[in-house]
């Protein structure tokens, strides 16, 4: 079972279903949820997909959710996110539940994918270190996200490019000049899902919008110290990508637990 928290256009869910997984998909935007209800009506009828039109928040109840009129991918409970670059937005009321309640009701997934525009942390904070998903990924918004994942028992990490200009390649602050030049010279696509990741493209497999997950992600698993170094180097503006923020460069952080990864000892008993 996979959780797709932040369904958006449904391409991730479609990919997971095509690979034989059962999916619990969560989408706060009522319009996007209605579209998914129609698109996946057969999978829902077959009980392969559970679709929840709710938001994830700190407590149960109705909250104001901001719809970015031009880029629904930027919808958020944080108005500043939905209005970035001065784009028009409008509020809708959305019923929210704490993510811990979702885990209790549907179980712990094999893979937890999160992309809910600055609210991802409410999901990873709910993870039980003693009963955690084998793999988790989220759109990185803060260095604290990496700390929370480490506190919840994950010790192996990958920073994966989500910008179409870099495909779904692994980010390291020590990337070679050749790889940087090659990446920067590639044409920028308007939509993050319009270019498949290089790794999966070579294998002939169509990834979802967030790209490959688990062991199919690009590169090698890093320990916490290496991931922290790379992330801080980027955040502080000392990487090959200049000074953030850059709305056309962003990462997902993938995490798992590897007994052979060397680094600090576990932060829990």
Phi and psi restraints in degrees (value plus and minus 20) as a CYANA .aco file:
   2 UNK   PHI    -142.4  -102.4
   2 UNK   PSI     119.6   159.6
   3 UNK   PHI    -119.3   -79.3
   3 UNK   PSI     107.8   147.8
   4 UNK   PHI    -130.9   -90.9
   4 UNK   PSI      70.8   110.8
   5 UNK   PHI    -112.8   -72.8
   5 UNK   PSI      84.7   124.7
   6 UNK   PHI      85.4   125.4
   6 UNK   PSI      45.5    85.5
   7 UNK   PHI     -80.7   -40.7
   7 UNK   PSI     -61.1   -21.1
   8 UNK   PHI      34.1    74.1
   8 UNK   PSI    -135.9   -95.9
   9 UNK   PHI    -107.7   -67.7
   9 UNK   PSI     -22.6    17.4
  10 UNK   PHI      68.9   108.9
  10 UNK   PSI     -20.2    19.8
  11 UNK   PHI     -87.0   -47.0
  11 UNK   PSI     -56.0   -16.0
  12 UNK   PHI     -82.7   -42.7
  12 UNK   PSI     -68.4   -28.4
  13 UNK   PHI     -79.7   -39.7
  13 UNK   PSI     -62.0   -22.0
  14 UNK   PHI     -80.2   -40.2
  14 UNK   PSI     -60.1   -20.1
  15 UNK   PHI     -85.5   -45.5
  15 UNK   PSI     -66.0   -26.0
  16 UNK   PHI     -82.2   -42.2
  16 UNK   PSI     -61.3   -21.3
  17 UNK   PHI     -83.5   -43.5
  17 UNK   PSI     -58.9   -18.9
  18 UNK   PHI     -85.4   -45.4
  18 UNK   PSI     -43.0    -3.0
  19 UNK   PHI    -111.9   -71.9
  19 UNK   PSI     -15.7    24.3
  20 UNK   PHI      73.0   113.0
  20 UNK   PSI     -11.7    28.3
  21 UNK   PHI    -106.6   -66.6
  21 UNK   PSI     131.1   171.1
  22 UNK   PHI    -104.3   -64.3
  22 UNK   PSI     127.4   167.4
  23 UNK   PHI    -151.4  -111.4
  23 UNK   PSI     115.7   155.7
  24 UNK   PHI    -128.7   -88.7
  24 UNK   PSI      92.6   132.6
  25 UNK   PHI    -129.2   -89.2
  25 UNK   PSI     116.3   156.3
  26 UNK   PHI    -142.9  -102.9
  26 UNK   PSI     108.5   148.5
  27 UNK   PHI    -164.0  -124.0
  27 UNK   PSI     105.0   145.0
  28 UNK   PHI     -99.5   -59.5
  28 UNK   PSI     -53.0   -13.0
  29 UNK   PHI     -90.4   -50.4
  29 UNK   PSI      95.9   135.9
  30 UNK   PHI     -82.3   -42.3
  30 UNK   PSI     -52.0   -12.0
  31 UNK   PHI     -88.1   -48.1
  31 UNK   PSI     -66.3   -26.3
  32 UNK   PHI     -86.1   -46.1
  32 UNK   PSI     -57.2   -17.2
  33 UNK   PHI     -85.1   -45.1
  33 UNK   PSI     -58.8   -18.8
  34 UNK   PHI     -86.0   -46.0
  34 UNK   PSI     -59.4   -19.4
  35 UNK   PHI     -83.1   -43.1
  35 UNK   PSI     -61.8   -21.8
  36 UNK   PHI     -86.4   -46.4
  36 UNK   PSI     -56.0   -16.0
  37 UNK   PHI     -78.4   -38.4
  37 UNK   PSI     -60.0   -20.0
  38 UNK   PHI     -95.2   -55.2
  38 UNK   PSI     -63.4   -23.4
  39 UNK   PHI     -84.1   -44.1
  39 UNK   PSI     -59.2   -19.2
  40 UNK   PHI    -130.0   -90.0
  40 UNK   PSI       9.1    49.1
  41 UNK   PHI     -78.3   -38.3
  41 UNK   PSI     -57.6   -17.6
  42 UNK   PHI     -88.7   -48.7
  42 UNK   PSI     -65.3   -25.3
  43 UNK   PHI     -84.9   -44.9
  43 UNK   PSI     -54.1   -14.1
  44 UNK   PHI     -88.3   -48.3
  44 UNK   PSI     -62.7   -22.7
  45 UNK   PHI     -82.8   -42.8
  45 UNK   PSI     -54.3   -14.3
  46 UNK   PHI    -102.3   -62.3
  46 UNK   PSI     -19.4    20.6
  47 UNK   PHI      43.5    83.5
  47 UNK   PSI       3.9    43.9
  48 UNK   PHI    -105.5   -65.5
  48 UNK   PSI     -41.7    -1.7
  49 UNK   PHI    -152.6  -112.6
  49 UNK   PSI     110.4   150.4
  50 UNK   PHI    -130.4   -90.4
  50 UNK   PSI     101.8   141.8
  51 UNK   PHI    -130.3   -90.3
  51 UNK   PSI     102.3   142.3
  52 UNK   PHI    -135.4   -95.4
  52 UNK   PSI      95.9   135.9
  53 UNK   PHI    -110.3   -70.3
  53 UNK   PSI      57.3    97.3
  54 UNK   PHI    -162.3  -122.3
  54 UNK   PSI     148.5   188.5
  55 UNK   PHI    -125.6   -85.6
  55 UNK   PSI     141.7   181.7
  56 UNK   PHI    -126.3   -86.3
  56 UNK   PSI     107.0   147.0
  57 UNK   PHI    -167.8  -127.8
  57 UNK   PSI    -196.8  -156.8
  58 UNK   PHI     -91.7   -51.7
  58 UNK   PSI     -41.7    -1.7
  59 UNK   PHI    -173.2  -133.2
  59 UNK   PSI     145.4   185.4
  60 UNK   PHI     -96.5   -56.5
  60 UNK   PSI     119.6   159.6
  61 UNK   PHI     125.3   165.3
  61 UNK   PSI     158.7   198.7
  62 UNK   PHI    -107.8   -67.8
  62 UNK   PSI     112.4   152.4
  63 UNK   PHI    -149.3  -109.3
  63 UNK   PSI     138.7   178.7
  64 UNK   PHI    -103.4   -63.4
  64 UNK   PSI     104.5   144.5
  65 UNK   PHI    -134.6   -94.6
  65 UNK   PSI     112.5   152.5
  66 UNK   PHI    -119.8   -79.8
  66 UNK   PSI     102.9   142.9
  67 UNK   PHI    -114.3   -74.3
  67 UNK   PSI     101.4   141.4
  68 UNK   PHI    -102.6   -62.6
  68 UNK   PSI      92.9   132.9
  69 UNK   PHI     -81.6   -41.6
  69 UNK   PSI     -56.4   -16.4
  70 UNK   PHI    -110.8   -70.8
  70 UNK   PSI     -51.8   -11.8
  71 UNK   PHI    -153.5  -113.5
  71 UNK   PSI      70.1   110.1
  72 UNK   PHI     -85.9   -45.9
  72 UNK   PSI     -35.0     5.0
  73 UNK   PHI     -84.0   -44.0
  73 UNK   PSI     -40.7    -0.7
  74 UNK   PHI    -117.0   -77.0
  74 UNK   PSI     -10.0    30.0
  75 UNK   PHI     -74.8   -34.8
  75 UNK   PSI     122.1   162.1
  76 UNK   PHI    -183.9  -143.9
  76 UNK   PSI     136.4   176.4
  77 UNK   PHI     -94.3   -54.3
  77 UNK   PSI     -32.3     7.7
  78 UNK   PHI    -117.1   -77.1
  78 UNK   PSI      90.4   130.4
  79 UNK   PHI     -80.1   -40.1
  79 UNK   PSI     -53.7   -13.7
  80 UNK   PHI     -82.3   -42.3
  80 UNK   PSI     -53.7   -13.7
  81 UNK   PHI     -91.0   -51.0
  81 UNK   PSI     -64.9   -24.9
  82 UNK   PHI     -89.8   -49.8
  82 UNK   PSI     -39.7     0.3
  83 UNK   PHI    -129.1   -89.1
  83 UNK   PSI      -6.3    33.7
  84 UNK   PHI     -77.7   -37.7
  84 UNK   PSI     130.8   170.8
  85 UNK   PHI      41.7    81.7
  85 UNK   PSI      -2.3    37.7
  86 UNK   PHI      55.7    95.7
  86 UNK   PSI      -2.7    37.3
  87 UNK   PHI     -93.2   -53.2
  87 UNK   PSI     127.6   167.6
  88 UNK   PHI     -88.3   -48.3
  88 UNK   PSI     127.9   167.9
  89 UNK   PHI    -171.8  -131.8
  89 UNK   PSI     144.6   184.6
  90 UNK   PHI    -167.5  -127.5
  90 UNK   PSI     133.4   173.4
  91 UNK   PHI    -112.2   -72.2
  91 UNK   PSI     129.5   169.5
  92 UNK   PHI    -154.9  -114.9
  92 UNK   PSI     133.3   173.3
  93 UNK   PHI    -106.8   -66.8
  93 UNK   PSI     110.4   150.4
  94 UNK   PHI    -150.5  -110.5
  94 UNK   PSI     115.6   155.6
  95 UNK   PHI     -97.6   -57.6
  95 UNK   PSI     111.0   151.0
  96 UNK   PHI    -138.1   -98.1
  96 UNK   PSI     133.1   173.1
  97 UNK   PHI    -155.3  -115.3
  97 UNK   PSI     127.6   167.6
  98 UNK   PHI     -86.6   -46.6
  98 UNK   PSI     123.6   163.6
  99 UNK   PHI     -86.2   -46.2
  99 UNK   PSI     -48.6    -8.6
 100 UNK   PHI     -79.1   -39.1
 100 UNK   PSI     -56.1   -16.1
 101 UNK   PHI     -85.8   -45.8
 101 UNK   PSI     -56.7   -16.7
 102 UNK   PHI     -85.2   -45.2
 102 UNK   PSI     -63.2   -23.2
 103 UNK   PHI     -82.5   -42.5
 103 UNK   PSI     -60.0   -20.0
 104 UNK   PHI     -86.8   -46.8
 104 UNK   PSI     -55.5   -15.5
 105 UNK   PHI     -99.8   -59.8
 105 UNK   PSI     -60.1   -20.1
 106 UNK   PHI    -129.5   -89.5
 106 UNK   PSI     -29.2    10.8
 107 UNK   PHI      75.1   115.1
 107 UNK   PSI     150.9   190.9
 108 UNK   PHI    -107.5   -67.5
 108 UNK   PSI     105.1   145.1
 109 UNK   PHI     -99.1   -59.1
 109 UNK   PSI     141.6   181.6
 110 UNK   PHI     -86.1   -46.1
 110 UNK   PSI     -61.7   -21.7
 111 UNK   PHI    -155.1  -115.1
 111 UNK   PSI     113.1   153.1
 112 UNK   PHI    -135.4   -95.4
 112 UNK   PSI      89.9   129.9
 113 UNK   PHI    -123.4   -83.4
 113 UNK   PSI     108.8   148.8
 114 UNK   PHI    -148.5  -108.5
 114 UNK   PSI     111.9   151.9
 115 UNK   PHI    -176.0  -136.0
 115 UNK   PSI      62.8   102.8
 116 UNK   PHI    -150.2  -110.2
 116 UNK   PSI      18.6    58.6
 117 UNK   PHI      28.7    68.7
 117 UNK   PSI      56.1    96.1
 118 UNK   PHI      57.6    97.6
 118 UNK   PSI     -19.4    20.6
 119 UNK   PHI    -130.0   -90.0
 119 UNK   PSI     -11.9    28.1
 120 UNK   PHI     -77.1   -37.1
 120 UNK   PSI     -53.1   -13.1
 121 UNK   PHI     -83.9   -43.9
 121 UNK   PSI     -48.2    -8.2
 122 UNK   PHI     -84.0   -44.0
 122 UNK   PSI     -42.0    -2.0
 123 UNK   PHI    -102.6   -62.6
 123 UNK   PSI     -69.8   -29.8
 124 UNK   PHI     -90.9   -50.9
 124 UNK   PSI     -47.2    -7.2
 125 UNK   PHI     -88.8   -48.8
 125 UNK   PSI     -40.5    -0.5
 126 UNK   PHI    -106.6   -66.6
 126 UNK   PSI     -26.6    13.4
 127 UNK   PHI     -89.3   -49.3
 127 UNK   PSI     114.0   154.0
 128 UNK   PHI    -107.6   -67.6
 128 UNK   PSI      97.9   137.9
 129 UNK   PHI     -76.6   -36.6
 129 UNK   PSI     -47.6    -7.6
 130 UNK   PHI    -105.9   -65.9
 130 UNK   PSI     -27.0    13.0
 131 UNK   PHI    -171.8  -131.8
 131 UNK   PSI      48.8    88.8
 132 UNK   PHI    -126.0   -86.0
 132 UNK   PSI     138.1   178.1
 133 UNK   PHI     -79.4   -39.4
 133 UNK   PSI     127.2   167.2
 134 UNK   PHI     -86.1   -46.1
 134 UNK   PSI     -56.8   -16.8
 135 UNK   PHI    -151.0  -111.0
 135 UNK   PSI     124.6   164.6
 136 UNK   PHI    -163.1  -123.1
 136 UNK   PSI     124.8   164.8
 137 UNK   PHI    -160.4  -120.4
 137 UNK   PSI     129.5   169.5
 138 UNK   PHI    -170.2  -130.2
 138 UNK   PSI     136.0   176.0
 139 UNK   PHI     -94.2   -54.2
 139 UNK   PSI     101.1   141.1
 140 UNK   PHI     -93.4   -53.4
 140 UNK   PSI     103.4   143.4
 141 UNK   PHI    -141.6  -101.6
 141 UNK   PSI     -35.7     4.3
 142 UNK   PHI    -174.7  -134.7
 142 UNK   PSI     128.6   168.6
 143 UNK   PHI     -80.4   -40.4
 143 UNK   PSI     -48.6    -8.6
 144 UNK   PHI     -79.8   -39.8
 144 UNK   PSI     -47.2    -7.2
 145 UNK   PHI     -78.8   -38.8
 145 UNK   PSI     -61.9   -21.9
 146 UNK   PHI     -84.3   -44.3
 146 UNK   PSI     -60.0   -20.0
 147 UNK   PHI     -81.9   -41.9
 147 UNK   PSI     -65.4   -25.4
 148 UNK   PHI     -82.7   -42.7
 148 UNK   PSI     -62.7   -22.7
 149 UNK   PHI     -80.5   -40.5
 149 UNK   PSI     -62.2   -22.2
 150 UNK   PHI     -85.1   -45.1
 150 UNK   PSI     -60.7   -20.7
 151 UNK   PHI     -84.0   -44.0
 151 UNK   PSI     -47.8    -7.8
 152 UNK   PHI    -111.8   -71.8
 152 UNK   PSI      -5.1    34.9
 153 UNK   PHI      80.9   120.9
 153 UNK   PSI     -19.7    20.3
 154 UNK   PHI    -105.5   -65.5
 154 UNK   PSI     117.2   157.2
 155 UNK   PHI    -149.5  -109.5
 155 UNK   PSI     -17.8    22.2
 156 UNK   PHI    -149.5  -109.5
 156 UNK   PSI     112.2   152.2
 157 UNK   PHI    -160.4  -120.4
 157 UNK   PSI     133.5   173.5
 158 UNK   PHI    -159.3  -119.3
 158 UNK   PSI     113.1   153.1
 159 UNK   PHI    -114.5   -74.5
 159 UNK   PSI      97.5   137.5
 160 UNK   PHI    -135.1   -95.1
 160 UNK   PSI     103.7   143.7
 161 UNK   PHI     -77.7   -37.7
 161 UNK   PSI     117.0   157.0
 162 UNK   PHI    -131.4   -91.4
 162 UNK   PSI     -33.9     6.1
 163 UNK   PHI     -87.2   -47.2
 163 UNK   PSI     114.0   154.0
 164 UNK   PHI     -77.2   -37.2
 164 UNK   PSI     -46.8    -6.8
 165 UNK   PHI     -89.0   -49.0
 165 UNK   PSI     -37.9     2.1
 166 UNK   PHI    -135.0   -95.0
 166 UNK   PSI     -19.4    20.6
 167 UNK   PHI      43.6    83.6
 167 UNK   PSI    -179.5  -139.5
 168 UNK   PHI    -120.9   -80.9
 168 UNK   PSI      33.0    73.0
 169 UNK   PHI    -111.2   -71.2
 169 UNK   PSI     136.7   176.7
 170 UNK   PHI     -96.8   -56.8
 170 UNK   PSI     119.7   159.7
 171 UNK   PHI    -117.0   -77.0
 171 UNK   PSI     110.8   150.8
 172 UNK   PHI    -151.8  -111.8
 172 UNK   PSI     119.6   159.6
 173 UNK   PHI     -86.4   -46.4
 173 UNK   PSI     -35.2     4.8
 174 UNK   PHI    -122.2   -82.2
 174 UNK   PSI       7.6    47.6
 175 UNK   PHI     -78.7   -38.7
 175 UNK   PSI     127.9   167.9
 176 UNK   PHI     -90.3   -50.3
 176 UNK   PSI     134.6   174.6
 177 UNK   PHI     -78.2   -38.2
 177 UNK   PSI     -59.0   -19.0
 178 UNK   PHI     -81.2   -41.2
 178 UNK   PSI     -63.7   -23.7
 179 UNK   PHI     -89.4   -49.4
 179 UNK   PSI     -55.3   -15.3
 180 UNK   PHI     -86.4   -46.4
 180 UNK   PSI     -67.0   -27.0
 181 UNK   PHI     -80.8   -40.8
 181 UNK   PSI     -64.2   -24.2
 182 UNK   PHI     -81.2   -41.2
 182 UNK   PSI     -62.4   -22.4
 183 UNK   PHI     -88.5   -48.5
 183 UNK   PSI     -64.9   -24.9
 184 UNK   PHI     -86.8   -46.8
 184 UNK   PSI     -49.9    -9.9
 185 UNK   PHI     -98.9   -58.9
 185 UNK   PSI     -31.3     8.7
 186 UNK   PHI     -92.4   -52.4
 186 UNK   PSI     123.7   163.7
 187 UNK   PHI     -86.4   -46.4
 187 UNK   PSI     121.1   161.1
 188 UNK   PHI     -99.5   -59.5
 188 UNK   PSI     104.9   144.9
 189 UNK   PHI    -105.6   -65.6
 189 UNK   PSI     133.2   173.2
 190 UNK   PHI     -97.2   -57.2
 190 UNK   PSI     -44.8    -4.8
 191 UNK   PHI    -145.1  -105.1
 191 UNK   PSI     114.7   154.7
 192 UNK   PHI     -82.4   -42.4
 192 UNK   PSI     -43.8    -3.8
 193 UNK   PHI    -114.3   -74.3
 193 UNK   PSI     -15.3    24.7
 194 UNK   PHI    -102.5   -62.5
 194 UNK   PSI     -30.0    10.0
 195 UNK   PHI    -148.0  -108.0
 195 UNK   PSI     102.7   142.7
 196 UNK   PHI     -95.1   -55.1
 196 UNK   PSI     136.3   176.3
 197 UNK   PHI     -85.5   -45.5
 197 UNK   PSI     126.1   166.1
 198 UNK   PHI     -81.3   -41.3
 198 UNK   PSI     -62.8   -22.8
 199 UNK   PHI     -80.8   -40.8
 199 UNK   PSI     -70.2   -30.2
 200 UNK   PHI     -91.6   -51.6
 200 UNK   PSI     -52.1   -12.1
 201 UNK   PHI     -82.4   -42.4
 201 UNK   PSI     -60.9   -20.9
 202 UNK   PHI     -84.0   -44.0
 202 UNK   PSI     -52.1   -12.1
 203 UNK   PHI    -107.0   -67.0
 203 UNK   PSI     -23.3    16.7
 204 UNK   PHI      55.1    95.1
 204 UNK   PSI       2.4    42.4
 205 UNK   PHI    -130.9   -90.9
 205 UNK   PSI     112.0   152.0
 206 UNK   PHI    -103.1   -63.1
 206 UNK   PSI      90.0   130.0
 207 UNK   PHI     -96.3   -56.3
 207 UNK   PSI     143.2   183.2
 208 UNK   PHI     -97.0   -57.0
 208 UNK   PSI    -193.9  -153.9
 209 UNK   PHI     -82.5   -42.5
 209 UNK   PSI     -53.8   -13.8
 210 UNK   PHI    -103.6   -63.6
 210 UNK   PSI     -28.0    12.0
 211 UNK   PHI      68.0   108.0
 211 UNK   PSI    -192.0  -152.0
 212 UNK   PHI     -84.2   -44.2
 212 UNK   PSI     139.0   179.0
 213 UNK   PHI    -155.6  -115.6
 213 UNK   PSI     151.1   191.1
 214 UNK   PHI      43.2    83.2
 214 UNK   PSI    -154.5  -114.5
 215 UNK   PHI     -96.1   -56.1
 215 UNK   PSI     -26.6    13.4
 216 UNK   PHI    -111.0   -71.0
 216 UNK   PSI     -21.8    18.2
 217 UNK   PHI     -87.8   -47.8
 217 UNK   PSI     136.1   176.1
 218 UNK   PHI     -90.9   -50.9
 218 UNK   PSI     126.3   166.3
 219 UNK   PHI      64.6   104.6
 219 UNK   PSI    -188.5  -148.5
 220 UNK   PHI    -128.3   -88.3
 220 UNK   PSI     130.9   170.9
 221 UNK   PHI     -89.6   -49.6
 221 UNK   PSI     113.1   153.1
 222 UNK   PHI    -121.7   -81.7
 222 UNK   PSI     134.2   174.2
 223 UNK   PHI     -98.5   -58.5
 223 UNK   PSI     156.7   196.7
 224 UNK   PHI     -80.6   -40.6
 224 UNK   PSI     -62.0   -22.0
 225 UNK   PHI     -82.7   -42.7
 225 UNK   PSI     -62.7   -22.7
 226 UNK   PHI     -87.0   -47.0
 226 UNK   PSI     -63.8   -23.8
 227 UNK   PHI     -82.9   -42.9
 227 UNK   PSI     -60.4   -20.4
 228 UNK   PHI     -84.9   -44.9
 228 UNK   PSI     -61.1   -21.1
 229 UNK   PHI     -81.3   -41.3
 229 UNK   PSI     -69.2   -29.2
 230 UNK   PHI     -82.0   -42.0
 230 UNK   PSI     -63.9   -23.9
 231 UNK   PHI     -85.8   -45.8
 231 UNK   PSI     -66.2   -26.2
 232 UNK   PHI     -84.0   -44.0
 232 UNK   PSI     -58.0   -18.0
 233 UNK   PHI     -79.7   -39.7
 233 UNK   PSI     -61.2   -21.2
 234 UNK   PHI     -88.9   -48.9
 234 UNK   PSI     -70.1   -30.1
 235 UNK   PHI     -79.7   -39.7
 235 UNK   PSI     -57.2   -17.2
 236 UNK   PHI    -103.6   -63.6
 236 UNK   PSI     -19.8    20.2
 237 UNK   PHI      60.6   100.6
 237 UNK   PSI       2.0    42.0
 238 UNK   PHI    -127.0   -87.0
 238 UNK   PSI     -12.2    27.8
 239 UNK   PHI    -110.2   -70.2
 239 UNK   PSI    -198.0  -158.0
 240 UNK   PHI     -91.5   -51.5
 240 UNK   PSI     -22.5    17.5
 241 UNK   PHI    -126.0   -86.0
 241 UNK   PSI      -7.8    32.2
 242 UNK   PHI      57.8    97.8
 242 UNK   PSI    -172.9  -132.9
 243 UNK   PHI    -118.6   -78.6
 243 UNK   PSI      96.6   136.6
 244 UNK   PHI     -92.0   -52.0
 244 UNK   PSI     144.5   184.5
 245 UNK   PHI    -103.9   -63.9
 245 UNK   PSI     127.5   167.5
 246 UNK   PHI    -151.7  -111.7
 246 UNK   PSI      92.5   132.5
 247 UNK   PHI     -85.9   -45.9
 247 UNK   PSI     -27.6    12.4
 248 UNK   PHI    -127.1   -87.1
 248 UNK   PSI     -11.6    28.4
 249 UNK   PHI    -150.9  -110.9
 249 UNK   PSI      96.8   136.8
 250 UNK   PHI    -172.2  -132.2
 250 UNK   PSI     143.4   183.4
 251 UNK   PHI    -149.1  -109.1
 251 UNK   PSI     132.6   172.6
 252 UNK   PHI    -122.6   -82.6
 252 UNK   PSI     121.7   161.7
 253 UNK   PHI    -124.9   -84.9
 253 UNK   PSI     105.1   145.1
 254 UNK   PHI    -123.3   -83.3
 254 UNK   PSI     122.6   162.6
 255 UNK   PHI    -160.4  -120.4
 255 UNK   PSI     126.7   166.7
 256 UNK   PHI    -172.4  -132.4
 256 UNK   PSI    -191.5  -151.5
 257 UNK   PHI    -144.1  -104.1
 257 UNK   PSI     105.5   145.5
 258 UNK   PHI    -143.7  -103.7
 258 UNK   PSI      97.9   137.9
 259 UNK   PHI     -83.8   -43.8
 259 UNK   PSI     -40.5    -0.5
 260 UNK   PHI    -115.2   -75.2
 260 UNK   PSI     -16.2    23.8
 261 UNK   PHI     -97.6   -57.6
 261 UNK   PSI     107.2   147.2
 262 UNK   PHI    -110.8   -70.8
 262 UNK   PSI     119.2   159.2
 263 UNK   PHI     147.1   187.1
 263 UNK   PSI    -177.4  -137.4
 264 UNK   PHI     -82.2   -42.2
 264 UNK   PSI     131.1   171.1
 265 UNK   PHI     -87.9   -47.9
 265 UNK   PSI     143.7   183.7
 266 UNK   PHI     -74.4   -34.4
 266 UNK   PSI     128.6   168.6
 267 UNK   PHI    -115.8   -75.8
 267 UNK   PSI      -5.8    34.2
 268 UNK   PHI    -162.7  -122.7
 268 UNK   PSI     142.1   182.1
